[in-house]
């Protein structure tokens, strides 16, 4: 008799850019039906409820639980784990080669440590009512990171390699969110603009990233003019 498979459960709210990066990865890998999805409504405070805090004391999404022994609370770690679990050898999303793995991890760390942090800082202030009108003092730090991304895209077609990797999903979820308050100008950032259009053309982009992005836009419109 086969042992029962361990449950793979994904806690999410698609308004979150890190969540959307995971949704993009799940869609690209074609494994949506192998993962249980549990919605956590951030704007309703579900992430603060005791039952969820037991799962993730950081009270953030996304969270991926695989059985009883593994709980991953960082989107970038989730992306790598999903690739290791599901990407077949030779697939663009497979990260078995140590050099490629380092390149992908480097860009994931750029998103985690710099790009997303600039996004999160502004968004927190907007939703706390500390920003009612977005001006250059708020967007200049973001623009600096888009400048860095523009330089990265001078070297490779995608953010880490000349082919699609999960680093693109992580970065595009953040950049598309930033685009709501700082439009990606094709004159200043032609490579970022072109790459963003390439990502938008992916067959699963609209459902995996666009739906949550529009939900976030609707929430933002109640706070600022965009």
C-alpha positions, 0 to 999 in steps of 0.5 A, a space after each residue: 500500500 502506497 503511503 499517502 502523499 504529503 499535503 502541499 498547501 499554499 496560503 495566499 492573497 493575490 493583492 500581494 506581489 510576493 504571492 503573485 510571484 508564486 502564482 506565476 511560478 505555479 502556472 508556469 510549472 502547470 501544477 496548480 491542481 497539485 497544490 491546495 490554495 487557502 485564501 488569507 484576506 489581508 485587508 480583512 485581517 485574516 493574517 492576524 488571526 490566531 489560527 494563521 499566526 500559528 502557521 506563520 508568526 510573521 503573519 505574512 503571505 505567502 506561506 507554503 506548507 508541505 506536510 507537517 515538517 516543512 513550512 516556508 514563509 518567504 516567497 523567494 524560497 518557495 519559488 526555488 522549492 517549487 522548481 526543485 520539486 516540479 521543474 523537469 531536468 532541462 526545463 528553463 525553470 530547473 535550477 540544478 546547475 550551480 552557476 545558474 542557481 547562483 544567478 537566479 538567487 542573486 536576482 531573487 536577493 535583489 528583489 527581496 533586499 532592495 526592489 520589493 523593500 522600496 515597494 513595501 515602504 511606500 505601500 505601507 505608508 499609503 495604506 496607513 494614510 501617511 501618503 495621500 499624494 505620491 510625489 518624487 520624494 516617494 518615487 525617487 528611491 524606487 526609480 533608483 532600483 529600476 535604474 539598476 534593473 535596466 543595467 541588469 537587462 543590458 547583460 541578459 534578455 531576462 533578469 537573470 539569464 537569456 531565458 525565463 527563470 523564477 527570478 523574472 516572476 519575482 521581479 515582475 510581480 514587484 515591478 508591475 506593482 510599482 508601475 501603478 505609482 511610477 509608470 515604467 517610462 520606455 524612454 528612461 527604461 527601454 529594456 525594463 519596458 520591453 521586458 515587462 511587455 514580454 512578461 505580460 505576453 505570457 499566456 498565464 500572466 493575466 490570471 496569475 498576476 493581472 487579477 491580483 494587480 487589479 484588485 490592488 489597484 482598486 484598493 489603492 484608488 481609495 487612498 490616492 489618485 492613480 
